[in-house]
């Protein structure tokens, strides 16, 4: 029970943060993390999509669901904990 | 926000502003995500309270081909279409036609992402331009990297650069101007127009003159280099360039007169271009859905929807001639003539293109002046005077009599004109909407006019006290003209009639509801007829006291009446013509009511047995728009039932009476059609008006014949046949032709 609570808290702490999801076909989705479920299906809002080999060619897609099975990498934007203040 | 955990102490609770100062990194949380989500139960979601599953309905699912436009194969690899490759002259002709087809398809409210933007040549230009729209167009070409502009000689490269490139630039600019006009009008996205550009700029900042100069140069090039092209091909290209030039001028010029001339020139070139269609060689690979993977789009991928080139030329022809037709309104004849024009415009088939309808709305009201010249207040005074006759206080000019009462009356009238301005403008602009929206919006306007009528009555009442106006003695007692509210009421009744009739056109009513709707229509028309009679009585009443003749001879003691003011005379003639029309429609409705009642009696029309709604409920539902209206009074269900009870009348008798009514309707409508144009105020739309009236007559005759046929059918055959009644808008959309048909087979 405690582990479930801790898990939920961790996931909730990521809500509305800028997130980068890498999909299995090489595309990258940058968006605001708004929802997730048990199968790692992730919903992102205000999403931009681009291909890793052409990062300048990004386009706006809006609200997007990335199925968990297609996620190769999941990144959250954070302050660099190692940076000097 | 959740309570900070060990891993996120640093970020939790920190505001976005301060984040901008510290270096941001991407923290790989993949394993953390896996671990954390594995603790969740099936169906459990972690989400913000403000995000609901309802919001997620519009989410695009990645890696699902139907939803994810990023999965569309790109135009890359060995099979890719190379837009920089020069094409054969026949292919250039074909491509120009295909591009026109895409453009015209967009005009029919199909999205740019399914039409013009699917052209790889357009994509090549716009993807470059949109990155830096203010940098101009001179560097955007079909030349390969590092390639210099070809010499202006006869060669495929020169053809691409000096002829094809200007055509594409001009076409995109045409889209830009058309879109601007569509946005200025009040139309519906996806229904009438499609203005989304998905993050691309259709050469918004490119100068029109620059593009026109390029087209001129293209024309010259074609004239000078016919050693490379055959005469026929050169002609084909020239007519297309000229067509594009004229269309661009027509769409871009702010002067209405200049644009109308340009549309005329465009029409001439459309003819020329169509004749050379046979030379075109199409290039299907130059269009692809692949553009959708690069467009900023929150919608799933959609199929390309480009019509045939022949359809496109026909459509362009209609747009040009419709736009020229709009010119007729620029000479202001009268408010009512203009209103009748709008009504006729809405009825024309095929329906005018979104661009044309937006243009009509924009031409109608320019900077708060009707047709750019008449103030709204004067326009409304014209409309009121054309209906209710001359009333000296109904004017925008300050009264000559500077008494307190006259000044106050004048102010009250200005207040009314202020309140009525928006409903009046809406009354015109609504005719530019599509038919379904027209009916919905008219219902909304009905409530506005109802409220306006109440205010107008109060103002009329106050004014007649202020000006000490004496009532007219009529058979029904003393009566005042009430010009303002009388005009509002007339418009309100017209709205109610149109709402009912549009329901027939839009096929909203089930067969068992037809008799109800025709009966209610007759009720409204009857109220309207009385209102018009009342109005004519007041218009014809002498406005000033009759003067005694100056000769005091004993023979000449009769006072002479002053001659009628010409505006009163024309208002009287107009209202009498409306009266005739209302009578005609009334007879038609009565005929149709009795016809459908007879058909119900014979069992050819029946309510479905499965219906669980009480009859009174569907009555109130069907007449819902009229429930809350103050006047005319809503007819309650029980009253309707008792008045329309035909239990004691047999079907044959009903059908006989039906024919009488149709005969009378025919007479009235024929008389009405023959009235002079200036009486009916159809100077801007007489041809359409005549056509509409003759359609109505045909429908009337057809239904009359039908009622005879039914009358003569033996009742036994009817009951046993299992047939149903079908309605068809064969002649007129509002009074549809009835016929007997077979029941639709259940699938």
Interface residues (C-beta under 8 A of the other chain):
Chain A: X3 X4 X6 X7 X8 X9 X10 X11 X12 X13 X14 X15 X16 X17 X20 X23 X24 X25 X27 X29 X34 X35 X36 X37 X38 X39 X40 X43 X45 X49 X57 X59 X60 X61 X62 X63 X64 X65 X66 X67 X68 X70 X71 X72 X73 X74 X75 X76 X77 X78 X79 X80 X81 X83 X85
Chain B: X1 X2 X3 X4 X5 X7 X8 X10 X11 X12 X14 X19 X22 X23 X24 X25 X26 X27 X28 X29 X30 X32 X33 X34 X35 X36 X37 X38 X39 X40 X41 X42 X43 X44 X45 X46 X47 X48 X51 X55 X56 X58 X59 X60 X61 X62 X63 X70 X71 X199 X294 X295 X296 X297 X298
